[in-house]
């Protein structure tokens, strides 16, 4: 298992790469990778923002599907968990 510290370092590295990248399709892939790492460290809103940005820049990278799945997960409601 990867530690949160190493994931944060990887996110920082990707953020530097994103700032330096000019090609939209490569930029979309980098943003999508950063979103997946953010999801792993429980930064749900950051991950979903990255997925949305990546889906616009690189439609074929899988970010649109990841965003749809993330929205489905966030919208899940189990009545038994809230009504004791």
C-alpha contacts under 8 A as a table, 3 or more apart, distances in Angstrom:
res1	aa1	res2	aa2	distance
2	X	6	X	6.74
2	X	7	X	6.96
3	X	6	X	5.42
3	X	7	X	6.41
4	X	7	X	4.99
4	X	8	X	6.08
4	X	41	X	6.43
5	X	8	X	5.11
5	X	9	X	6.29
6	X	9	X	5.02
6	X	10	X	6.18
7	X	10	X	5.00
7	X	11	X	6.15
7	X	37	X	6.61
7	X	41	X	7.46
8	X	11	X	4.96
8	X	12	X	6.20
9	X	12	X	5.05
9	X	13	X	6.22
10	X	13	X	5.03
10	X	14	X	6.19
11	X	14	X	5.08
11	X	15	X	6.10
11	X	34	X	5.81
11	X	37	X	6.79
11	X	38	X	7.52
12	X	15	X	5.01
12	X	16	X	6.39
13	X	16	X	5.20
13	X	17	X	6.38
14	X	17	X	4.94
14	X	18	X	6.03
14	X	30	X	6.64
14	X	31	X	7.77
14	X	34	X	6.36
15	X	18	X	4.98
15	X	19	X	6.24
15	X	34	X	7.62
16	X	19	X	5.18
16	X	20	X	6.48
17	X	20	X	5.20
17	X	21	X	6.10
17	X	30	X	7.66
18	X	21	X	5.24
18	X	27	X	6.06
18	X	30	X	6.44
18	X	31	X	6.99
21	X	24	X	7.97
21	X	26	X	7.41
21	X	27	X	6.04
22	X	27	X	6.98
23	X	26	X	5.49
23	X	27	X	5.96
24	X	27	X	4.89
24	X	28	X	6.02
24	X	57	X	5.63
24	X	58	X	6.93
25	X	28	X	5.07
25	X	29	X	6.41
25	X	57	X	6.02
25	X	58	X	4.91
26	X	29	X	5.14
26	X	30	X	6.28
26	X	58	X	7.80
27	X	30	X	5.14
27	X	31	X	6.14
27	X	54	X	7.58
27	X	57	X	7.21
27	X	58	X	7.90
28	X	31	X	5.16
28	X	32	X	6.09
28	X	53	X	7.20
28	X	54	X	4.23
28	X	55	X	7.04
28	X	56	X	7.71
28	X	57	X	4.98
28	X	58	X	4.93
28	X	61	X	7.50
29	X	32	X	5.06
29	X	33	X	6.23
29	X	54	X	6.65
29	X	58	X	6.86
29	X	61	X	6.37
30	X	33	X	5.12
30	X	34	X	6.24
31	X	34	X	5.03
31	X	35	X	6.15
31	X	50	X	5.67
31	X	51	X	7.26
31	X	53	X	7.30
31	X	54	X	5.61
32	X	35	X	4.98
32	X	36	X	6.35
32	X	50	X	6.06
32	X	51	X	5.62
32	X	54	X	5.45
32	X	61	X	7.69
32	X	63	X	6.03
33	X	36	X	5.20
33	X	37	X	6.43
34	X	37	X	5.11
34	X	38	X	6.16
34	X	47	X	7.44
34	X	50	X	7.09
35	X	38	X	4.97
35	X	39	X	6.18
35	X	46	X	6.84
35	X	47	X	4.05
35	X	48	X	6.86
35	X	49	X	7.67
35	X	50	X	4.98
35	X	51	X	5.96
36	X	39	X	5.10
36	X	40	X	6.46
36	X	47	X	6.39
37	X	40	X	5.08
37	X	41	X	6.63
37	X	47	X	7.66
38	X	41	X	5.26
38	X	42	X	6.41
38	X	43	X	5.08
38	X	44	X	6.88
38	X	46	X	6.43
38	X	47	X	5.12
39	X	42	X	5.12
39	X	43	X	5.43
39	X	44	X	5.45
39	X	46	X	7.80
39	X	47	X	5.33
40	X	43	X	7.45
43	X	46	X	5.44
43	X	47	X	6.13
44	X	47	X	5.11
44	X	48	X	6.13
45	X	48	X	5.13
45	X	49	X	6.12
46	X	49	X	5.14
46	X	50	X	6.20
47	X	50	X	5.09
47	X	51	X	6.12
48	X	51	X	4.96
48	X	52	X	6.19
48	X	67	X	5.96
48	X	70	X	6.95
49	X	52	X	5.19
49	X	53	X	6.26
50	X	53	X	5.13
50	X	54	X	5.97
51	X	54	X	5.12
51	X	55	X	6.01
51	X	63	X	4.94
51	X	64	X	6.65
51	X	66	X	6.73
51	X	67	X	5.52
52	X	55	X	5.15
52	X	56	X	6.51
52	X	63	X	6.95
52	X	64	X	6.84
52	X	67	X	6.54
53	X	56	X	5.34
53	X	57	X	6.42
54	X	57	X	5.09
54	X	58	X	5.74
54	X	59	X	7.35
54	X	61	X	7.73
54	X	63	X	5.93
54	X	64	X	7.91
55	X	58	X	5.43
55	X	59	X	4.80
55	X	60	X	7.61
55	X	61	X	7.20
55	X	62	X	7.39
55	X	63	X	4.98
55	X	64	X	5.09
56	X	59	X	5.95
58	X	61	X	5.73
59	X	62	X	7.17
59	X	63	X	7.28
59	X	64	X	7.05
60	X	63	X	7.73
61	X	64	X	7.89
62	X	65	X	5.45
62	X	66	X	6.35
63	X	66	X	4.93
63	X	67	X	6.01
64	X	67	X	5.09
64	X	68	X	6.24
65	X	68	X	5.08
65	X	69	X	6.19
66	X	69	X	5.10
66	X	70	X	6.04
67	X	70	X	5.02
67	X	71	X	6.13
68	X	71	X	5.18
68	X	72	X	6.23
69	X	72	X	5.01
69	X	73	X	6.19
70	X	73	X	5.08
70	X	74	X	6.14
71	X	74	X	5.10
71	X	75	X	6.06
72	X	75	X	5.13
72	X	76	X	6.32
73	X	76	X	5.36
78	X	81	X	5.69
78	X	82	X	7.21
79	X	82	X	5.47
79	X	83	X	6.13
80	X	83	X	5.25
80	X	84	X	6.58
81	X	84	X	6.88
